[in-house]
Amino acid sequence: KNGTDDSKDGLAQRLTDLEFGLEFRLDLKAEDLKHLKELGAGNGGTVSQVMHITTKTLMAKKIIHIDANPSVRKQILRELQILHDCNSKYIVSFYGAFMSDADISMCMEYMDVGSLDNIYKKKGPVPLEIVGKITLAVLEGLNYLYENHRIIHRDVKPSNILVNSKGQIKICDFGVSGQLINSIADTFVGTSNYMSPERIQGASYSVRSDVWSVGITLMELAMGRFPFPPDGSQLTVLELLQHIVNEPAPRLPTGEFPEDFDDFVQQCLIKVVSERPSPNELLVRIFGEIFFYGTFLN
Ligand SMILES: O=c1[nH]ccc2cc(O[C@H]3CCNC3)c(Cl)cc12
């Protein structure tokens, strides 16, 4: 399916896909795209809405400026091809990536309602039944990436969760290219407010580190504000990182949220990573128990 797989089953697979029209691969170039408007910026790139001229498809194009030698850029482009195989309704679709000058451009499915950080900052705290839908979509997306591609997101936060007018919720900006992660880390300060205690302390990153970020994200959406520090005072970046490592995990304000939501967030924010559940364990618990029905998740 990804072109480079020359094995017999790869060819058979390609024929099957062509037969069923599953695999329609655009060969994207800069001149095929018409720039329409700026959408956002984040972790090393700016995103704009573009129109693919011949197919009249609206797309989101992320431009990443890489100050690296051509061979590093080629490797990043090669690693981004993995995105063609990341097919889940909880992950924004990938149309292709190409090099233009010293930049790498990635074209993705356009999500016309936008990212959750902009939505809650405009509309206020997210209603709990929507937080439940977001929870399921994010956990399913993370679980898909890890179980099928051993990909850990590394940057779960409201601005990387997107919504469209069909009511679909999808995640984006996950760490698919190791080389890209290194290149961005070299040029951009990567301290995210959603970083787990173990990651702040330099421990190895695991899929459970993403679950910590899910917990902080859900609190922020439900409360309508970033949950650190509890009293809302202003902390510098360093004070915030020290707070996350040394202080108990943040808690939802008592009595304002259903107990099952409070419990779920507490599970995500267990500070000891070995005791914190994985996305898969959380999904099994949700779907395995009555827990799912009559709670914030249904
Ligand atoms: O519509 C989109 N489709 C795919 C991706 C994408 C990324 C966007 O912003 C980045 C920058 C901040 N986090 C995500 C934005 Cl604002 C929109 C999209």
The ligand as an SDF file (V2000), in Angstrom:
LIG
                    3D

 18 20  0  0  0  0  0  0  0  0999 V2000
   -8.0380   21.6090    9.8840 O   0  0  0  0  0  0  0  0  0  0  0  0
   -6.9680   21.1100   10.2530 C   0  0  0  0  0  0  0  0  0  0  0  0
   -6.6300   19.8830    9.7820 N   0  0  0  0  0  0  0  0  0  0  0  0
   -5.4580   19.2510   10.1350 C   0  0  0  0  0  0  0  0  0  0  0  0
   -4.5560   19.8440   11.0010 C   0  0  0  0  0  0  0  0  0  0  0  0
   -4.8660   21.1300   11.5540 C   0  0  0  0  0  0  0  0  0  0  0  0
   -3.9790   21.7560   12.4790 C   0  0  0  0  0  0  0  0  0  0  0  0
   -4.3020   22.9820   13.0280 C   0  0  0  0  0  0  0  0  0  0  0  0
   -3.4870   23.6390   13.9290 O   0  0  0  0  0  0  0  0  0  0  0  0
   -2.3390   22.9620   14.4280 C   0  0  0  0  0  0  0  0  0  0  0  0
   -1.4470   23.9500   15.1090 C   0  0  0  0  0  0  0  0  0  0  0  0
   -1.8230   23.8910   16.5500 C   0  0  0  0  0  0  0  0  0  0  0  0
   -2.2330   22.5250   16.7570 N   0  0  0  0  0  0  0  0  0  0  0  0
   -2.7210   21.9610   15.4840 C   0  0  0  0  0  0  0  0  0  0  0  0
   -5.5100   23.6130   12.6520 C   0  0  0  0  0  0  0  0  0  0  0  0
   -5.8750   25.1420   13.3970 Cl  0  0  0  0  0  0  0  0  0  0  0  0
   -6.3900   23.0140   11.7550 C   0  0  0  0  0  0  0  0  0  0  0  0
   -6.0710   21.7700   11.1870 C   0  0  0  0  0  0  0  0  0  0  0  0
  1  2  2  0
  2  3  1  0
  2 18  1  0
  3  4  1  0
  4  5  2  0
  5  6  1  0
  6  7  1  0
  6 18  2  0
  7  8  2  0
  8  9  1  0
  8 15  1  0
  9 10  1  0
 10 11  1  0
 10 14  1  0
 11 12  1  0
 12 13  1  0
 13 14  1  0
 15 16  1  0
 15 17  2  0
 17 18  1  0
M  END
$$$$
